[in-house]
Amino acid sequence: MHDEEKNEALRKDILIRLRRIEGQVKGIQGMVDNDVCGRQVLTQISAIRAAINKVGILIMENYARNCMRIDDTNEGAEGLEQLIKTLNSFIK
């Protein structure tokens, strides 16, 4: 599979995951409207957090592979510093 095909497959995977997360959030809204037990709502929130973290990881991996160009120049060092800043922002 070529890089363009991999990027397109990843983009589709991320969009599918985001739509699923959107559906889960709507499901939680319905649970709250129907006064469902807090434990069940929190379980669903936990699932959404895990799913959004996975999306973030996929995007971060793609960024590291395709958006950064590490070479022997200062640009590579700058790219590495930007990746570290981005990782720190994502983790917060």
PDB file of N, CA, C and O in Angstrom:
ATOM      1  N   MET A   1       0.848  -1.177   0.000  1.00  0.00           N
ATOM      2  CA  MET A   1       0.000   0.000   0.000  1.00  0.00           C
ATOM      3  C   MET A   1       0.896   1.243   0.000  1.00  0.00           C
ATOM      4  O   MET A   1       1.835   1.327   0.791  1.00  0.00           O
ATOM      5  N   HIS A   2       0.616   2.186  -0.863  1.00  0.00           N
ATOM      6  CA  HIS A   2       1.390   3.412  -0.956  1.00  0.00           C
ATOM      7  C   HIS A   2       1.006   4.372   0.165  1.00  0.00           C
ATOM      8  O   HIS A   2      -0.027   4.213   0.815  1.00  0.00           O
ATOM      9  N   ASP A   3       1.861   5.371   0.376  1.00  0.00           N
ATOM     10  CA  ASP A   3       1.618   6.341   1.447  1.00  0.00           C
ATOM     11  C   ASP A   3       0.266   7.025   1.303  1.00  0.00           C
ATOM     12  O   ASP A   3      -0.450   7.200   2.288  1.00  0.00           O
ATOM     13  N   GLU A   4      -0.087   7.413   0.075  1.00  0.00           N
ATOM     14  CA  GLU A   4      -1.376   8.081  -0.139  1.00  0.00           C
ATOM     15  C   GLU A   4      -2.537   7.159   0.220  1.00  0.00           C
ATOM     16  O   GLU A   4      -3.517   7.602   0.819  1.00  0.00           O
ATOM     17  N   GLU A   5      -2.434   5.892  -0.140  1.00  0.00           N
ATOM     18  CA  GLU A   5      -3.481   4.929   0.182  1.00  0.00           C
ATOM     19  C   GLU A   5      -3.566   4.712   1.687  1.00  0.00           C
ATOM     20  O   GLU A   5      -4.658   4.605   2.245  1.00  0.00           O
ATOM     21  N   LYS A   6      -2.399   4.646   2.346  1.00  0.00           N
ATOM     22  CA  LYS A   6      -2.377   4.486   3.802  1.00  0.00           C
ATOM     23  C   LYS A   6      -3.008   5.694   4.478  1.00  0.00           C
ATOM     24  O   LYS A   6      -3.786   5.552   5.421  1.00  0.00           O
ATOM     25  N   ASN A   7      -2.667   6.886   3.991  1.00  0.00           N
ATOM     26  CA  ASN A   7      -3.233   8.103   4.578  1.00  0.00           C
ATOM     27  C   ASN A   7      -4.743   8.155   4.406  1.00  0.00           C
ATOM     28  O   ASN A   7      -5.461   8.559   5.320  1.00  0.00           O
ATOM     29  N   GLU A   8      -5.227   7.748   3.235  1.00  0.00           N
ATOM     30  CA  GLU A   8      -6.669   7.746   2.989  1.00  0.00           C
ATOM     31  C   GLU A   8      -7.369   6.713   3.871  1.00  0.00           C
ATOM     32  O   GLU A   8      -8.445   6.982   4.404  1.00  0.00           O
ATOM     33  N   ALA A   9      -6.771   5.540   4.027  1.00  0.00           N
ATOM     34  CA  ALA A   9      -7.351   4.507   4.892  1.00  0.00           C
ATOM     35  C   ALA A   9      -7.384   4.984   6.339  1.00  0.00           C
ATOM     36  O   ALA A   9      -8.365   4.756   7.047  1.00  0.00           O
ATOM     37  N   LEU A  10      -6.320   5.645   6.778  1.00  0.00           N
ATOM     38  CA  LEU A  10      -6.275   6.174   8.140  1.00  0.00           C
ATOM     39  C   LEU A  10      -7.335   7.253   8.332  1.00  0.00           C
ATOM     40  O   LEU A  10      -8.019   7.283   9.355  1.00  0.00           O
ATOM     41  N   ARG A  11      -7.468   8.138   7.345  1.00  0.00           N
ATOM     42  CA  ARG A  11      -8.469   9.207   7.426  1.00  0.00           C
ATOM     43  C   ARG A  11      -9.874   8.611   7.567  1.00  0.00           C
ATOM     44  O   ARG A  11     -10.670   9.073   8.385  1.00  0.00           O
ATOM     45  N   LYS A  12     -10.171   7.592   6.771  1.00  0.00           N
ATOM     46  CA  LYS A  12     -11.482   6.944   6.846  1.00  0.00           C
ATOM     47  C   LYS A  12     -11.684   6.274   8.202  1.00  0.00           C
ATOM     48  O   LYS A  12     -12.765   6.357   8.784  1.00  0.00           O
ATOM     49  N   ASP A  13     -10.650   5.614   8.701  1.00  0.00           N
ATOM     50  CA  ASP A  13     -10.727   4.963  10.015  1.00  0.00           C
ATOM     51  C   ASP A  13     -11.012   5.987  11.106  1.00  0.00           C
ATOM     52  O   ASP A  13     -11.854   5.757  11.974  1.00  0.00           O
ATOM     53  N   ILE A  14     -10.318   7.109  11.062  1.00  0.00           N
ATOM     54  CA  ILE A  14     -10.524   8.155  12.066  1.00  0.00           C
ATOM     55  C   ILE A  14     -11.940   8.705  11.982  1.00  0.00           C
ATOM     56  O   ILE A  14     -12.584   8.901  13.013  1.00  0.00           O
ATOM     57  N   LEU A  15     -12.436   8.955  10.781  1.00  0.00           N
ATOM     58  CA  LEU A  15     -13.794   9.479  10.628  1.00  0.00           C
ATOM     59  C   LEU A  15     -14.841   8.488  11.152  1.00  0.00           C
ATOM     60  O   LEU A  15     -15.808   8.890  11.798  1.00  0.00           O
ATOM     61  N   ILE A  16     -14.647   7.204  10.876  1.00  0.00           N
ATOM     62  CA  ILE A  16     -15.569   6.181  11.398  1.00  0.00           C
ATOM     63  C   ILE A  16     -15.558   6.200  12.919  1.00  0.00           C
ATOM     64  O   ILE A  16     -16.614   6.158  13.551  1.00  0.00           O
ATOM     65  N   ARG A  17     -14.369   6.263  13.508  1.00  0.00           N
ATOM     66  CA  ARG A  17     -14.251   6.302  14.965  1.00  0.00           C
ATOM     67  C   ARG A  17     -14.930   7.544  15.537  1.00  0.00           C
ATOM     68  O   ARG A  17     -15.616   7.465  16.557  1.00  0.00           O
ATOM     69  N   LEU A  18     -14.742   8.689  14.885  1.00  0.00           N
ATOM     70  CA  LEU A  18     -15.355   9.930  15.375  1.00  0.00           C
ATOM     71  C   LEU A  18     -16.882   9.878  15.277  1.00  0.00           C
ATOM     72  O   LEU A  18     -17.575  10.385  16.159  1.00  0.00           O
ATOM     73  N   ARG A  19     -17.400   9.281  14.233  1.00  0.00           N
ATOM     74  CA  ARG A  19     -18.858   9.136  14.112  1.00  0.00           C
ATOM     75  C   ARG A  19     -19.408   8.206  15.202  1.00  0.00           C
ATOM     76  O   ARG A  19     -20.484   8.438  15.752  1.00  0.00           O
ATOM     77  N   ARG A  20     -18.647   7.158  15.497  1.00  0.00           N
ATOM     78  CA  ARG A  20     -19.054   6.247  16.570  1.00  0.00           C
ATOM     79  C   ARG A  20     -19.063   6.987  17.912  1.00  0.00           C
ATOM     80  O   ARG A  20     -19.987   6.828  18.709  1.00  0.00           O
ATOM     81  N   ILE A  21     -18.037   7.787  18.148  1.00  0.00           N
ATOM     82  CA  ILE A  21     -17.963   8.579  19.382  1.00  0.00           C
ATOM     83  C   ILE A  21     -19.134   9.551  19.448  1.00  0.00           C
ATOM     84  O   ILE A  21     -19.746   9.727  20.502  1.00  0.00           O
ATOM     85  N   GLU A  22     -19.438  10.175  18.327  1.00  0.00           N
ATOM     86  CA  GLU A  22     -20.582  11.095  18.270  1.00  0.00           C
ATOM     87  C   GLU A  22     -21.863  10.374  18.678  1.00  0.00           C
ATOM     88  O   GLU A  22     -22.671  10.918  19.430  1.00  0.00           O
ATOM     89  N   GLY A  23     -22.048   9.157  18.185  1.00  0.00           N
ATOM     90  CA  GLY A  23     -23.217   8.367  18.550  1.00  0.00           C
ATOM     91  C   GLY A  23     -23.236   8.018  20.030  1.00  0.00           C
ATOM     92  O   GLY A  23     -24.290   8.022  20.667  1.00  0.00           O
ATOM     93  N   GLN A  24     -22.052   7.715  20.573  1.00  0.00           N
ATOM     94  CA  GLN A  24     -21.969   7.408  22.005  1.00  0.00           C
ATOM     95  C   GLN A  24     -22.344   8.633  22.845  1.00  0.00           C
ATOM     96  O   GLN A  24     -23.028   8.508  23.861  1.00  0.00           O
ATOM     97  N   VAL A  25     -21.897   9.806  22.421  1.00  0.00           N
ATOM     98  CA  VAL A  25     -22.227  11.032  23.160  1.00  0.00           C
ATOM     99  C   VAL A  25     -23.734  11.275  23.117  1.00  0.00           C
ATOM    100  O   VAL A  25     -24.338  11.633  24.127  1.00  0.00           O
ATOM    101  N   LYS A  26     -24.330  11.081  21.960  1.00  0.00           N
ATOM    102  CA  LYS A  26     -25.785  11.238  21.852  1.00  0.00           C
ATOM    103  C   LYS A  26     -26.487  10.214  22.740  1.00  0.00           C
ATOM    104  O   LYS A  26     -27.518  10.512  23.343  1.00  0.00           O
ATOM    105  N   GLY A  27     -25.926   9.012  22.818  1.00  0.00           N
ATOM    106  CA  GLY A  27     -26.492   7.999  23.700  1.00  0.00           C
ATOM    107  C   GLY A  27     -26.448   8.432  25.160  1.00  0.00           C
ATOM    108  O   GLY A  27     -27.398   8.200  25.908  1.00  0.00           O
ATOM    109  N   ILE A  28     -25.360   9.053  25.564  1.00  0.00           N
ATOM    110  CA  ILE A  28     -25.251   9.547  26.938  1.00  0.00           C
ATOM    111  C   ILE A  28     -26.265  10.659  27.183  1.00  0.00           C
ATOM    112  O   ILE A  28     -26.866  10.726  28.256  1.00  0.00           O
ATOM    113  N   GLN A  29     -26.456  11.522  26.205  1.00  0.00           N
ATOM    114  CA  GLN A  29     -27.470  12.571  26.351  1.00  0.00           C
ATOM    115  C   GLN A  29     -28.836  11.956  26.611  1.00  0.00           C
ATOM    116  O   GLN A  29     -29.585  12.434  27.462  1.00  0.00           O
ATOM    117  N   GLY A  30     -29.158  10.896  25.879  1.00  0.00           N
ATOM    118  CA  GLY A  30     -30.421  10.200  26.094  1.00  0.00           C
ATOM    119  C   GLY A  30     -30.496   9.560  27.462  1.00  0.00           C
ATOM    120  O   GLY A  30     -31.546   9.573  28.106  1.00  0.00           O
ATOM    121  N   MET A  31     -29.374   8.994  27.912  1.00  0.00           N
ATOM    122  CA  MET A  31     -29.338   8.383  29.242  1.00  0.00           C
ATOM    123  C   MET A  31     -29.598   9.426  30.323  1.00  0.00           C
ATOM    124  O   MET A  31     -30.331   9.175  31.279  1.00  0.00           O
ATOM    125  N   VAL A  32     -28.992  10.593  30.161  1.00  0.00           N
ATOM    126  CA  VAL A  32     -29.189  11.657  31.150  1.00  0.00           C
ATOM    127  C   VAL A  32     -30.639  12.145  31.096  1.00  0.00           C
ATOM    128  O   VAL A  32     -31.256  12.366  32.138  1.00  0.00           O
ATOM    129  N   ASP A  33     -31.180  12.314  29.898  1.00  0.00           N
ATOM    130  CA  ASP A  33     -32.586  12.725  29.754  1.00  0.00           C
ATOM    131  C   ASP A  33     -33.523  11.733  30.436  1.00  0.00           C
ATOM    132  O   ASP A  33     -34.537  12.125  31.015  1.00  0.00           O
ATOM    133  N   ASN A  34     -33.180  10.449  30.367  1.00  0.00           N
ATOM    134  CA  ASN A  34     -34.027   9.401  30.951  1.00  0.00           C
ATOM    135  C   ASN A  34     -33.639   9.056  32.376  1.00  0.00           C
ATOM    136  O   ASN A  34     -34.139   8.083  32.942  1.00  0.00           O
ATOM    137  N   ASP A  35     -32.752   9.847  32.957  1.00  0.00           N
ATOM    138  CA  ASP A  35     -32.351   9.684  34.358  1.00  0.00           C
ATOM    139  C   ASP A  35     -31.820   8.273  34.639  1.00  0.00           C
ATOM    140  O   ASP A  35     -32.178   7.649  35.638  1.00  0.00           O
ATOM    141  N   VAL A  36     -30.962   7.789  33.741  1.00  0.00           N
ATOM    142  CA  VAL A  36     -30.343   6.473  33.906  1.00  0.00           C
ATOM    143  C   VAL A  36     -29.322   6.547  35.042  1.00  0.00           C
ATOM    144  O   VAL A  36     -28.751   7.605  35.309  1.00  0.00           O
ATOM    145  N   CYS A  37     -29.105   5.427  35.697  1.00  0.00           N
ATOM    146  CA  CYS A  37     -28.159   5.331  36.813  1.00  0.00           C
ATOM    147  C   CYS A  37     -26.803   5.924  36.451  1.00  0.00           C
ATOM    148  O   CYS A  37     -26.277   5.672  35.367  1.00  0.00           O
ATOM    149  N   GLY A  38     -26.246   6.705  37.353  1.00  0.00           N
ATOM    150  CA  GLY A  38     -24.965   7.371  37.127  1.00  0.00           C
ATOM    151  C   GLY A  38     -23.846   6.420  36.779  1.00  0.00           C
ATOM    152  O   GLY A  38     -22.971   6.762  35.983  1.00  0.00           O
ATOM    153  N   ARG A  39     -23.855   5.231  37.358  1.00  0.00           N
ATOM    154  CA  ARG A  39     -22.797   4.261  37.075  1.00  0.00           C
ATOM    155  C   ARG A  39     -22.777   3.882  35.604  1.00  0.00           C
ATOM    156  O   ARG A  39     -21.706   3.772  35.006  1.00  0.00           O
ATOM    157  N   GLN A  40     -23.944   3.683  35.019  1.00  0.00           N
ATOM    158  CA  GLN A  40     -24.015   3.327  33.598  1.00  0.00           C
ATOM    159  C   GLN A  40     -23.539   4.488  32.720  1.00  0.00           C
ATOM    160  O   GLN A  40     -22.861   4.275  31.715  1.00  0.00           O
ATOM    161  N   VAL A  41     -23.891   5.692  33.100  1.00  0.00           N
ATOM    162  CA  VAL A  41     -23.453   6.867  32.350  1.00  0.00           C
ATOM    163  C   VAL A  41     -21.933   6.988  32.424  1.00  0.00           C
ATOM    164  O   VAL A  41     -21.276   7.240  31.413  1.00  0.00           O
ATOM    165  N   LEU A  42     -21.383   6.810  33.610  1.00  0.00           N
ATOM    166  CA  LEU A  42     -19.929   6.906  33.774  1.00  0.00           C
ATOM    167  C   LEU A  42     -19.193   5.826  32.998  1.00  0.00           C
ATOM    168  O   LEU A  42     -18.099   6.067  32.486  1.00  0.00           O
ATOM    169  N   THR A  43     -19.776   4.647  32.905  1.00  0.00           N
ATOM    170  CA  THR A  43     -19.178   3.577  32.102  1.00  0.00           C
ATOM    171  C   THR A  43     -19.102   3.997  30.638  1.00  0.00           C
ATOM    172  O   THR A  43     -18.095   3.762  29.970  1.00  0.00           O
ATOM    173  N   GLN A  44     -20.169   4.618  30.144  1.00  0.00           N
ATOM    174  CA  GLN A  44     -20.180   5.088  28.763  1.00  0.00           C
ATOM    175  C   GLN A  44     -19.179   6.230  28.550  1.00  0.00           C
ATOM    176  O   GLN A  44     -18.523   6.300  27.510  1.00  0.00           O
ATOM    177  N   ILE A  45     -19.069   7.110  29.526  1.00  0.00           N
ATOM    178  CA  ILE A  45     -18.097   8.205  29.437  1.00  0.00           C
ATOM    179  C   ILE A  45     -16.679   7.635  29.375  1.00  0.00           C
ATOM    180  O   ILE A  45     -15.837   8.118  28.617  1.00  0.00           O
ATOM    181  N   SER A  46     -16.428   6.609  30.175  1.00  0.00           N
ATOM    182  CA  SER A  46     -15.117   5.959  30.155  1.00  0.00           C
ATOM    183  C   SER A  46     -14.817   5.380  28.770  1.00  0.00           C
ATOM    184  O   SER A  46     -13.693   5.482  28.279  1.00  0.00           O
ATOM    185  N   ALA A  47     -15.810   4.783  28.157  1.00  0.00           N
ATOM    186  CA  ALA A  47     -15.637   4.213  26.818  1.00  0.00           C
ATOM    187  C   ALA A  47     -15.335   5.311  25.798  1.00  0.00           C
ATOM    188  O   ALA A  47     -14.509   5.123  24.904  1.00  0.00           O
ATOM    189  N   ILE A  48     -15.998   6.442  25.932  1.00  0.00           N
ATOM    190  CA  ILE A  48     -15.761   7.561  25.016  1.00  0.00           C
ATOM    191  C   ILE A  48     -14.355   8.113  25.206  1.00  0.00           C
ATOM    192  O   ILE A  48     -13.676   8.431  24.230  1.00  0.00           O
ATOM    193  N   ARG A  49     -13.921   8.227  26.438  1.00  0.00           N
ATOM    194  CA  ARG A  49     -12.568   8.726  26.707  1.00  0.00           C
ATOM    195  C   ARG A  49     -11.522   7.812  26.071  1.00  0.00           C
ATOM    196  O   ARG A  49     -10.557   8.289  25.474  1.00  0.00           O
ATOM    197  N   ALA A  50     -11.712   6.512  26.197  1.00  0.00           N
ATOM    198  CA  ALA A  50     -10.776   5.564  25.591  1.00  0.00           C
ATOM    199  C   ALA A  50     -10.793   5.691  24.065  1.00  0.00           C
ATOM    200  O   ALA A  50      -9.746   5.640  23.421  1.00  0.00           O
ATOM    201  N   ALA A  51     -11.976   5.857  23.502  1.00  0.00           N
ATOM    202  CA  ALA A  51     -12.102   5.969  22.047  1.00  0.00           C
ATOM    203  C   ALA A  51     -11.457   7.253  21.534  1.00  0.00           C
ATOM    204  O   ALA A  51     -10.780   7.231  20.505  1.00  0.00           O
ATOM    205  N   ILE A  52     -11.652   8.357  22.225  1.00  0.00           N
ATOM    206  CA  ILE A  52     -11.069   9.624  21.778  1.00  0.00           C
ATOM    207  C   ILE A  52      -9.552   9.601  21.950  1.00  0.00           C
ATOM    208  O   ILE A  52      -8.826  10.190  21.149  1.00  0.00           O
ATOM    209  N   ASN A  53      -9.075   8.928  22.987  1.00  0.00           N
ATOM    210  CA  ASN A  53      -7.628   8.774  23.145  1.00  0.00           C
ATOM    211  C   ASN A  53      -7.038   7.983  21.984  1.00  0.00           C
ATOM    212  O   ASN A  53      -5.956   8.312  21.499  1.00  0.00           O
ATOM    213  N   LYS A  54      -7.735   6.945  21.535  1.00  0.00           N
ATOM    214  CA  LYS A  54      -7.263   6.145  20.408  1.00  0.00           C
ATOM    215  C   LYS A  54      -7.207   6.998  19.144  1.00  0.00           C
ATOM    216  O   LYS A  54      -6.254   6.897  18.372  1.00  0.00           O
ATOM    217  N   VAL A  55      -8.211   7.831  18.929  1.00  0.00           N
ATOM    218  CA  VAL A  55      -8.201   8.728  17.777  1.00  0.00           C
ATOM    219  C   VAL A  55      -7.003   9.674  17.864  1.00  0.00           C
ATOM    220  O   VAL A  55      -6.311   9.904  16.872  1.00  0.00           O
ATOM    221  N   GLY A  56      -6.768  10.213  19.047  1.00  0.00           N
ATOM    222  CA  GLY A  56      -5.626  11.102  19.233  1.00  0.00           C
ATOM    223  C   GLY A  56      -4.311  10.412  18.943  1.00  0.00           C
ATOM    224  O   GLY A  56      -3.417  11.001  18.336  1.00  0.00           O
ATOM    225  N   ILE A  57      -4.188   9.180  19.367  1.00  0.00           N
ATOM    226  CA  ILE A  57      -2.965   8.412  19.123  1.00  0.00           C
ATOM    227  C   ILE A  57      -2.774   8.172  17.624  1.00  0.00           C
ATOM    228  O   ILE A  57      -1.665   8.309  17.110  1.00  0.00           O
ATOM    229  N   LEU A  58      -3.842   7.816  16.932  1.00  0.00           N
ATOM    230  CA  LEU A  58      -3.740   7.604  15.484  1.00  0.00           C
ATOM    231  C   LEU A  58      -3.299   8.876  14.776  1.00  0.00           C
ATOM    232  O   LEU A  58      -2.451   8.835  13.884  1.00  0.00           O
ATOM    233  N   ILE A  59      -3.873  10.001  15.171  1.00  0.00           N
ATOM    234  CA  ILE A  59      -3.502  11.276  14.561  1.00  0.00           C
ATOM    235  C   ILE A  59      -2.054  11.622  14.890  1.00  0.00           C
ATOM    236  O   ILE A  59      -1.319  12.111  14.032  1.00  0.00           O
ATOM    237  N   MET A  60      -1.648  11.369  16.127  1.00  0.00           N
ATOM    238  CA  MET A  60      -0.271  11.648  16.534  1.00  0.00           C
ATOM    239  C   MET A  60       0.715  10.776  15.751  1.00  0.00           C
ATOM    240  O   MET A  60       1.754  11.261  15.303  1.00  0.00           O
ATOM    241  N   GLU A  61       0.393   9.503  15.587  1.00  0.00           N
ATOM    242  CA  GLU A  61       1.269   8.622  14.807  1.00  0.00           C
ATOM    243  C   GLU A  61       1.389   9.111  13.371  1.00  0.00           C
ATOM    244  O   GLU A  61       2.482   9.120  12.804  1.00  0.00           O
ATOM    245  N   ASN A  62       0.273   9.515  12.783  1.00  0.00           N
ATOM    246  CA  ASN A  62       0.292  10.025  11.419  1.00  0.00           C
ATOM    247  C   ASN A  62       1.132  11.302  11.335  1.00  0.00           C
ATOM    248  O   ASN A  62       1.910  11.485  10.399  1.00  0.00           O
ATOM    249  N   TYR A  63       0.965  12.161  12.307  1.00  0.00           N
ATOM    250  CA  TYR A  63       1.743  13.397  12.368  1.00  0.00           C
ATOM    251  C   TYR A  63       3.235  13.086  12.446  1.00  0.00           C
ATOM    252  O   TYR A  63       4.039  13.685  11.732  1.00  0.00           O
ATOM    253  N   ALA A  64       3.592  12.163  13.302  1.00  0.00           N
ATOM    254  CA  ALA A  64       5.000  11.817  13.476  1.00  0.00           C
ATOM    255  C   ALA A  64       5.582  11.218  12.197  1.00  0.00           C
ATOM    256  O   ALA A  64       6.729  11.496  11.849  1.00  0.00           O
ATOM    257  N   ARG A  65       4.804  10.404  11.503  1.00  0.00           N
ATOM    258  CA  ARG A  65       5.314   9.746  10.298  1.00  0.00           C
ATOM    259  C   ARG A  65       5.350  10.660   9.083  1.00  0.00           C
ATOM    260  O   ARG A  65       6.294  10.619   8.295  1.00  0.00           O
ATOM    261  N   ASN A  66       4.324  11.480   8.935  1.00  0.00           N
ATOM    262  CA  ASN A  66       4.153  12.201   7.677  1.00  0.00           C
ATOM    263  C   ASN A  66       4.394  13.700   7.746  1.00  0.00           C
ATOM    264  O   ASN A  66       4.767  14.304   6.740  1.00  0.00           O
ATOM    265  N   CYS A  67       4.197  14.301   8.875  1.00  0.00           N
ATOM    266  CA  CYS A  67       4.291  15.749   8.957  1.00  0.00           C
ATOM    267  C   CYS A  67       5.660  16.220   9.422  1.00  0.00           C
ATOM    268  O   CYS A  67       6.051  17.357   9.157  1.00  0.00           O
ATOM    269  N   MET A  68       6.376  15.369  10.102  1.00  0.00           N
ATOM    270  CA  MET A  68       7.720  15.720  10.569  1.00  0.00           C
ATOM    271  C   MET A  68       8.737  15.138   9.600  1.00  0.00           C
ATOM    272  O   MET A  68       8.594  14.014   9.121  1.00  0.00           O
ATOM    273  N   ARG A  69       9.727  15.900   9.335  1.00  0.00           N
ATOM    274  CA  ARG A  69      10.826  15.410   8.506  1.00  0.00           C
ATOM    275  C   ARG A  69      12.107  15.593   9.306  1.00  0.00           C
ATOM    276  O   ARG A  69      12.679  16.682   9.352  1.00  0.00           O
ATOM    277  N   ILE A  70      12.548  14.502   9.940  1.00  0.00           N
ATOM    278  CA  ILE A  70      13.772  14.567  10.734  1.00  0.00           C
ATOM    279  C   ILE A  70      14.946  14.237   9.818  1.00  0.00           C
ATOM    280  O   ILE A  70      14.986  13.180   9.187  1.00  0.00           O
ATOM    281  N   ASP A  71      15.887  15.154   9.760  1.00  0.00           N
ATOM    282  CA  ASP A  71      17.096  14.930   8.972  1.00  0.00           C
ATOM    283  C   ASP A  71      18.282  15.501   9.738  1.00  0.00           C
ATOM    284  O   ASP A  71      18.187  15.752  10.940  1.00  0.00           O
ATOM    285  N   ASP A  72      19.377  15.702   9.060  1.00  0.00           N
ATOM    286  CA  ASP A  72      20.600  16.162   9.721  1.00  0.00           C
ATOM    287  C   ASP A  72      20.642  17.673   9.916  1.00  0.00           C
ATOM    288  O   ASP A  72      21.631  18.194  10.432  1.00  0.00           O
ATOM    289  N   THR A  73      19.610  18.378   9.521  1.00  0.00           N
ATOM    290  CA  THR A  73      19.599  19.835   9.646  1.00  0.00           C
ATOM    291  C   THR A  73      18.903  20.251  10.930  1.00  0.00           C
ATOM    292  O   THR A  73      18.359  19.419  11.655  1.00  0.00           O
ATOM    293  N   ASN A  74      18.928  21.529  11.195  1.00  0.00           N
ATOM    294  CA  ASN A  74      18.207  22.060  12.353  1.00  0.00           C
ATOM    295  C   ASN A  74      16.707  21.872  12.230  1.00  0.00           C
ATOM    296  O   ASN A  74      15.996  21.824  13.234  1.00  0.00           O
ATOM    297  N   GLU A  75      16.221  21.764  10.990  1.00  0.00           N
ATOM    298  CA  GLU A  75      14.788  21.561  10.800  1.00  0.00           C
ATOM    299  C   GLU A  75      14.335  20.276  11.474  1.00  0.00           C
ATOM    300  O   GLU A  75      13.229  20.222  12.012  1.00  0.00           O
ATOM    301  N   GLY A  76      15.168  19.241  11.456  1.00  0.00           N
ATOM    302  CA  GLY A  76      14.821  17.990  12.131  1.00  0.00           C
ATOM    303  C   GLY A  76      14.705  18.183  13.614  1.00  0.00           C
ATOM    304  O   GLY A  76      13.790  17.644  14.237  1.00  0.00           O
ATOM    305  N   ALA A  77      15.617  18.945  14.206  1.00  0.00           N
ATOM    306  CA  ALA A  77      15.567  19.217  15.642  1.00  0.00           C
ATOM    307  C   ALA A  77      14.335  20.031  15.985  1.00  0.00           C
ATOM    308  O   ALA A  77      13.691  19.794  17.007  1.00  0.00           O
ATOM    309  N   GLU A  78      14.002  21.000  15.124  1.00  0.00           N
ATOM    310  CA  GLU A  78      12.798  21.811  15.357  1.00  0.00           C
ATOM    311  C   GLU A  78      11.552  20.939  15.265  1.00  0.00           C
ATOM    312  O   GLU A  78      10.616  21.101  16.048  1.00  0.00           O
ATOM    313  N   GLY A  79      11.541  20.020  14.316  1.00  0.00           N
ATOM    314  CA  GLY A  79      10.412  19.106  14.174  1.00  0.00           C
ATOM    315  C   GLY A  79      10.243  18.237  15.398  1.00  0.00           C
ATOM    316  O   GLY A  79       9.120  17.992  15.840  1.00  0.00           O
ATOM    317  N   LEU A  80      11.345  17.771  15.948  1.00  0.00           N
ATOM    318  CA  LEU A  80      11.300  16.954  17.155  1.00  0.00           C
ATOM    319  C   LEU A  80      10.768  17.763  18.330  1.00  0.00           C
ATOM    320  O   LEU A  80       9.946  17.266  19.100  1.00  0.00           O
ATOM    321  N   GLU A  81      11.220  18.990  18.475  1.00  0.00           N
ATOM    322  CA  GLU A  81      10.721  19.850  19.554  1.00  0.00           C
ATOM    323  C   GLU A  81       9.226  20.096  19.397  1.00  0.00           C
ATOM    324  O   GLU A  81       8.495  20.099  20.387  1.00  0.00           O
ATOM    325  N   GLN A  82       8.762  20.301  18.168  1.00  0.00           N
ATOM    326  CA  GLN A  82       7.333  20.517  17.922  1.00  0.00           C
ATOM    327  C   GLN A  82       6.542  19.261  18.277  1.00  0.00           C
ATOM    328  O   GLN A  82       5.456  19.360  18.848  1.00  0.00           O
ATOM    329  N   LEU A  83       7.068  18.090  17.951  1.00  0.00           N
ATOM    330  CA  LEU A  83       6.397  16.837  18.304  1.00  0.00           C
ATOM    331  C   LEU A  83       6.283  16.715  19.822  1.00  0.00           C
ATOM    332  O   LEU A  83       5.228  16.337  20.330  1.00  0.00           O
ATOM    333  N   ILE A  84       7.334  17.025  20.539  1.00  0.00           N
ATOM    334  CA  ILE A  84       7.314  16.944  22.001  1.00  0.00           C
ATOM    335  C   ILE A  84       6.266  17.900  22.569  1.00  0.00           C
ATOM    336  O   ILE A  84       5.522  17.527  23.475  1.00  0.00           O
ATOM    337  N   LYS A  85       6.199  19.113  22.054  1.00  0.00           N
ATOM    338  CA  LYS A  85       5.191  20.088  22.516  1.00  0.00           C
ATOM    339  C   LYS A  85       3.784  19.585  22.229  1.00  0.00           C
ATOM    340  O   LYS A  85       2.884  19.717  23.058  1.00  0.00           O
ATOM    341  N   THR A  86       3.604  19.007  21.043  1.00  0.00           N
ATOM    342  CA  THR A  86       2.288  18.492  20.669  1.00  0.00           C
ATOM    343  C   THR A  86       1.885  17.328  21.571  1.00  0.00           C
ATOM    344  O   THR A  86       0.738  17.253  22.013  1.00  0.00           O
ATOM    345  N   LEU A  87       2.816  16.426  21.844  1.00  0.00           N
ATOM    346  CA  LEU A  87       2.539  15.310  22.747  1.00  0.00           C
ATOM    347  C   LEU A  87       2.146  15.814  24.135  1.00  0.00           C
ATOM    348  O   LEU A  87       1.190  15.320  24.733  1.00  0.00           O
ATOM    349  N   ASN A  88       2.881  16.790  24.637  1.00  0.00           N
ATOM    350  CA  ASN A  88       2.568  17.341  25.952  1.00  0.00           C
ATOM    351  C   ASN A  88       1.192  17.989  25.976  1.00  0.00           C
ATOM    352  O   ASN A  88       0.472  17.870  26.968  1.00  0.00           O
ATOM    353  N   SER A  89       0.817  18.670  24.907  1.00  0.00           N
ATOM    354  CA  SER A  89      -0.509  19.294  24.845  1.00  0.00           C
ATOM    355  C   SER A  89      -1.606  18.230  24.816  1.00  0.00           C
ATOM    356  O   SER A  89      -2.657  18.390  25.437  1.00  0.00           O
ATOM    357  N   PHE A  90      -1.350  17.150  24.090  1.00  0.00           N
ATOM    358  CA  PHE A  90      -2.361  16.092  23.973  1.00  0.00           C
ATOM    359  C   PHE A  90      -2.571  15.378  25.288  1.00  0.00           C
ATOM    360  O   PHE A  90      -3.696  15.011  25.626  1.00  0.00           O
ATOM    361  N   ILE A  91      -1.498  15.177  26.032  1.00  0.00           N
ATOM    362  CA  ILE A  91      -1.572  14.407  27.273  1.00  0.00           C
ATOM    363  C   ILE A  91      -2.306  15.171  28.374  1.00  0.00           C
ATOM    364  O   ILE A  91      -2.922  14.556  29.244  1.00  0.00           O
ATOM    365  N   LYS A  92      -2.246  16.503  28.346  1.00  0.00           N
ATOM    366  CA  LYS A  92      -2.869  17.318  29.405  1.00  0.00           C
ATOM    367  C   LYS A  92      -4.349  17.123  29.500  1.00  0.00           C
ATOM    368  O   LYS A  92      -5.001  17.741  30.342  1.00  0.00           O
TER     369      LYS A  92
END
